Amino acid sequence: MSLNFPLLLVIAVFVCGLLALLDLVFLAPRRRAAIASYQGSVSQPDGVVVEKLNKEPLLVEYGKSFFPVLFIVLVLRSFLVEPFQIPSGSMKPTLDVGDFILVNKFSYGIRLPVIDRKVIEVGDPQRGDVMVFRYPSDPNVNYIKRVVGLPGDQIRYTADKRLFVNGESIAEQLVGSEPGTLGSAELYKEKLGAAEHLIRKEMSRYRASPDHTWTVPAGHYFMMGDNRDNSNDSRYWDDPSIPKDLLGMVPDKNIVGKAFAVWMSWPEPKLSHLPNFSRVGLIK
């Protein structure tokens, strides 16, 4: 079962805040009145009795203690920075399995938590950005890919694994090779917009249809993984419930934020394999 953590966090903040408000408006004045009444009825008030009369209900005590912490977490996570962990190798070599990343939540506009409604325009995704978004076919699942196509762009990916944007071939430079899934894989340096990064191509695997072309509609984005032959991205999504002209496209409303840094890597979360910080740095 997939838990809606933002909703749970909002509910927790609301409940804790309500308990704190209840204490401030009703319960605390009653405690003070009870203490004053007791102190006025005896010549030498017993400190133990006063302490007992002033004691907050346990539920209120917990609510008041957790509220500031949860509120700060809600603000940071909803409007500033949210952490994610990379579950697959679709963004290799830029991101690897087990990388813990930070995502800027305000780069593409301020959105309200839970309902994800944009309330303040800040900026738009740029070609080459590494972006986290909610998968169009299942908004409960977060994906991370690179922005390749902007609204109005024409994207073409050929059988020989070349990328074209608006009729222009995206320049790439071979920088090395490594073992692949069914043989060898080659690493290329590619530049998309202002982003210069590495991509990975399997030399013995072909997934893309020959000379397939997509036109990006207004308010949508075309996404691809840097691990070009091992990425479930805009080229391959198939959902009969989505109109054909929007198939494979990520709508603006599904955007979560811009990934900008790796802060830890922990491929196997267990005591025998501790987290490491060798991959810490900004995401290109």
N, C-alpha and C positions, 0 to 999 in steps of 0.2 A: 504494500500500500504506500502511495506517495503522499508524504505529509506536506501541507502548505505551511512552511516555516514562517514566511512573512505574516500570514494571517494569525498563526499562533502567537507570534511576537506582539502583534497589535492587540490581540485579546488580553495577553498577559499584562501589557502596559496599561490598558484600560481598567482591568480589574484591580491592579495594584494602586493605580491612581485614584480609583473610586474609593478604595479602602482608606487611603491617606486623607482624602477629602471628607469622608464620613467621620473620621476621627477628629479632623480639624474643626468641623462645623458642629458636630453633635456630641461625640464621646468625650473629647478632651474637656470641653466646658462642664460636662456632668462630673468628671473626675475632680476638677478644680472646686466645683461647688460642694461635693461630698467632703473633700479635705477641709475646706473652710468651715463647713458645718461641724465636722468632728473637732477641729481645733478650737472652735468657739464653745464647745460643750464640755471641755475638760481643761483643767488648769495646767497640766503638763502632758501634752500630746506624746503618744508613743510613736517613735520613728518607724517601727515595724508596721504599725497600722497605717501610717501615712503612706509608706512605700507600697503597701498592699492596695490602698485606695487609688494610688496613682498608676498602678500597673496597667499597661495596655493589654487588650485581648490579644491572644497569640496570633490570630489571623491578621489583625491590624498591624501588629509588630512586624510580621513577615512582609506584609504588603508595603509598608513604609520603607523597609530596608531594601527591598528589591526594586521599588519604583525608579529611583534615580539611575540605577545601573541599567535596567531594561530600557529606560527612556533614552539614555545615551547610546546604547547599542542600536535601538530602532533608528535614531537620527543618523548615526554613522552609516549603518547598513543600507538605509533607504535613500539617502541623499548624497552621501560622500563616497565611501569605498565599501565594496563587498568582496569577501574572499570566496574563491572557488577552487576545486581540485580537478585536475585534468584526468578523465577516466579512460581515455583511449589514445592511440597513436596517430590520430588523423591530422594533427598539426606538427608532426615531426618534419624537420629537425628543430623547428622554432620552439615547440613545447613537447614535453615527453610525458608518458604515463606517470602519474604520481606527483606532477608539479603542482604546487599550491600557488595560485596567482591572485593578484589584486585587480579589481575592476572599478574603474572610475564611473560612478553613477550619475554624474552631472555633465559629462562631456557632450551628451546628445540631448540634454534637456532635463529639467527637474520633473520627476514623476511621483505621484502619490503612491504609497505602498498599497499592496493587495490589489487595487483596481488598476494600477499601472497607467493612470491617466496623466498625460503630460500637461503640466500647469504653467511652466516657464520655458520658453525657447532659449536654448543656449548655443547649440551648434548641431551640425548634421554629420553623419558618418562620412569619412573620406576614403577614397580608393586606397587600399593598402592597410587600413586599420584592422587590427585583430579585435573582433567584436563577439560578445556574449549575447545570445538572444534565445527566446523561447521557441522551440521547434514548432513550426506552423501546424503540423498534424497532431501534436500533443503539447499544448502550452505548459504542461506541468514539468516538461523535460527541458533543461538548458543545454544549448549547443554552443560551441565556440569554433569560429571559422574566420577566414580573412575576407574583407569586403573587396570584391572584384568588380561588380557592376553597380553603378549608381542609377537613379531614376533617369530613364531615357536612353541609357547605354544599350548598345548591341554587343553581345558576348558570343564569341565563337570558340569552340574547343575542337581541335581536329583529331583524326585518328593517329597522327604521329605526335600527339601530346603537345601541341603548340596552342598558346592562348592568344586570342586577338580581342582587342577592345576597340569598338567603333572602326573596325577595318584595319587597325594598326597592330602589327605583331609586337607582343611584349618581349623586350630584349631579355635574354638569359645567357649566362656564362657558366660553363662547366667548371666546377671547382674540386670535384673528387667523386669517389665511388665507395660503396659499402655493401655488405651482404644484403640481399633482398629476400622477399618472400619465396620466390621461385627461381632464384638466380642472383643477379646483382642489381643494385639500385644506384642511380647517379644523383649527385647533388648539384644543383644549379643556383647561381645567384640571380635573383629576379628583382626588378624594380617596378612597383605599382604605385603610382602617385609619388609621394615623398618617401615611401617605405622601401628600403632595400633590404631584402631578406633572402633566406635560403628556402628552396623547395626540393622535394624528393620525388623521383620518378622510378618506378619499377621498369626494368628493361625487358621483362618477359611477360608483362601483364597489360592487357588492353581492356578498359571498361567503357570508355566513351564511345558513343555512336559516331561514325565518320561525319566530320564537318557539321556538327550539330550547332545550331544558332538559337540564341534566346534574346528577346527584347525585354528590358526591365521596365515595368510599368511605373507610373508616378507613385511616390510614397512607398516604394519597395526597393529591396537590395538583393543582389546576386552574390552568394557566398561560396567559397571554395576552401578546402583544407590544403595546407602546404604539402602534406603527404598525398600527392595528387592521385595516386592509384589505390589508396587505402583510406578514402574519406567519403562518408555518406553526406553529401552536400547538395547544393542546388541542382547539380547535373543529374542526380539520380532519384530525387524525391518523387514519389508517385502516390497520390491520394485522390480517389474519385470524388471526394466531397469538396475538393478545391477546384474552382474554375480553371480551365486549361490555360488561359493566358496568365494566371497567377501561380501556376504550378512551379515549384522550385524557388519561389521568391519569398523573401522575408519582409513582412509589412513593418512599417515604422512602429506600430503599437506593440510589436513583439520584442523590441530592443531592450536589453538589460543594461548594457554599458560597454565601455572600451577597456579591454585588458591592457595593462600598462607595465606590470612587473611580476616577476617570479620571486617569492620570498622564502620558499622552502621546497624541498623535493623529498617525497616519501613514497616510493613505488610500492613497498610492501609494509603496511602499517602493523608491525609487530615488534616485540622486544628484541628479537634476533636481528632485525634490520632497522636500525635507528634512522631518523630523518637526517638529511645532509643539506648543506648550503652551497654546494659547488655550482649550482645553476642559478644562483641568485643574481638578479639584474633586470634591467629594463627590457621589455619585449619589443623587438623590431618589427 
